[in-house]
Amino acid sequence: MYRAPSGDHDPGVRGAMLADINQIDWVPLAEGVKFKLLRYCEVTGDWVLYVQLQPGVKFARHKHITPAEFFITKGVLKFERGEAGAGVYGYEEIGEIHEEAGGDEVTEFLYIGHGPVSYLDENDNTLFIGDLAFFKSAWEGEVPENIVD
């Protein structure tokens, strides 16, 4: 049985659930970035976000340690391989490094992380890991690191 969406959203609930993004508050993640934590799983380490980027904001250099998926609902997300506009689904494979990912307009997208993302310096040294613990902490109001340039 599905748990009905509500303003008392629990993204860590076990079992089937529904999450209505219209009833979930935005949480600031960094300057120009906010998100809604739709779901996470302590067992698999998966996490699902609905993200909004303001114009000119780009994510810091990062490497996908595990695969990830996204679906653009508004605006355009730009990165090395091109641009993804509203209605575009993308898959990011293990080992993929993004020098930058951002946009010139308000951009919103669903992001499904199947595990951690490593944020890197210019010499490929890990600065910090964006994983389930990172996003749970941010959801609870404690952003451990800045994920944007």
C-alpha positions in Angstrom: 0.0 0.0 0.0 1.3 3.5 -0.8 1.6 6.1 1.9 -0.2 9.2 0.7 1.9 12.3 0.0 1.7 14.9 2.8 3.3 18.0 4.3 4.9 15.6 6.9 7.1 14.1 4.2 9.5 11.3 5.5 12.0 10.6 2.7 13.5 7.6 4.6 10.2 5.8 5.0 10.5 2.1 4.1 8.1 0.5 1.6 6.0 2.1 -1.1 5.4 5.8 -0.9 4.4 8.9 -2.8 6.1 12.3 -2.6 4.3 15.4 -3.8 7.0 18.1 -4.6 4.3 20.7 -4.2 3.9 19.8 -0.5 7.6 19.5 0.3 9.6 22.6 1.4 12.8 23.6 -0.4 16.0 23.3 1.6 19.0 25.5 0.6 22.1 23.5 -0.3 24.4 26.3 -1.5 24.2 29.8 -2.9 21.7 29.5 -5.8 20.9 25.8 -5.2 18.0 24.3 -3.3 16.6 20.8 -3.1 13.8 18.6 -1.9 14.9 15.1 -0.6 12.2 12.9 -2.0 13.5 9.5 -1.0 16.5 7.7 0.4 17.3 4.1 1.3 19.7 3.3 4.1 20.1 -0.2 2.7 21.2 0.6 -0.9 22.5 4.2 -0.3 20.3 5.5 -3.1 18.9 9.1 -2.8 16.4 11.0 -4.9 16.4 14.8 -5.1 14.4 17.4 -6.8 16.9 20.2 -7.5 16.6 23.9 -8.5 19.6 25.8 -9.8 19.6 29.6 -10.3 21.1 31.1 -13.4 24.9 31.1 -13.5 25.3 28.6 -10.7 27.4 25.5 -11.5 28.2 22.4 -9.5 31.8 22.0 -8.5 34.1 19.6 -10.3 32.9 16.0 -9.4 33.3 12.4 -10.3 30.5 9.8 -10.3 31.7 6.9 -8.1 28.4 5.2 -8.8 25.8 5.7 -11.6 23.2 8.5 -11.5 20.2 9.5 -13.5 18.5 12.8 -14.0 15.4 14.2 -15.7 15.1 17.9 -16.6 11.7 19.4 -15.8 12.5 23.1 -16.4 15.3 25.1 -18.0 18.6 23.8 -19.5 21.4 21.9 -17.7 24.8 22.5 -19.5 27.8 20.3 -19.2 30.7 18.9 -21.2 28.7 16.7 -23.5 26.1 19.3 -24.3 22.9 20.6 -23.0 19.8 18.9 -21.6 16.6 20.8 -21.7 13.1 20.1 -20.3 12.0 16.6 -21.0 15.5 15.2 -21.4 16.6 12.1 -19.4 20.3 11.5 -18.7 22.4 8.7 -17.3 25.8 9.3 -15.8 28.1 6.3 -15.7 30.6 5.2 -13.1 33.9 7.2 -13.4 32.4 10.1 -15.3 34.0 13.5 -14.3 32.1 16.8 -14.8 34.3 19.9 -14.9 31.1 21.9 -14.6 27.3 21.5 -14.7 25.0 24.4 -14.6 22.8 26.7 -16.6 22.0 30.2 -17.7 18.4 30.1 -16.5 16.4 28.7 -13.6 16.8 24.9 -14.0 14.9 22.2 -12.2 15.5 18.4 -12.3 14.9 15.1 -10.7 18.2 13.5 -9.7 18.5 9.8 -8.7 21.9 9.0 -7.1 22.8 5.4 -6.8 25.5 6.1 -4.3 28.3 8.7 -3.7 29.7 11.4 -5.9 33.3 12.6 -5.2 34.0 16.3 -5.4 37.5 16.9 -6.7 40.1 19.6 -6.8 42.1 20.4 -10.0 44.5 17.5 -9.2 41.8 14.9 -8.8 42.1 14.8 -5.0 38.9 14.2 -3.2 37.7 17.3 -1.3 34.5 15.6 0.0 31.9 13.0 -0.8 28.3 13.8 -1.7 26.4 10.7 -0.5 23.3 9.7 1.4 24.8 11.0 4.7 25.7 14.3 3.1 22.2 14.9 1.7 20.5 13.7 4.9 22.6 16.2 6.9 21.7 19.0 4.4 18.0 18.1 4.6 18.2 18.5 8.4 19.8 21.9 8.0 23.5 21.2 8.3 25.3 21.5 5.0 28.7 20.0 5.5 30.4 21.4 2.3 29.8 23.7 -0.6 28.9 21.8 -3.8 29.0 24.8 -6.1 31.8 26.9 -7.6 
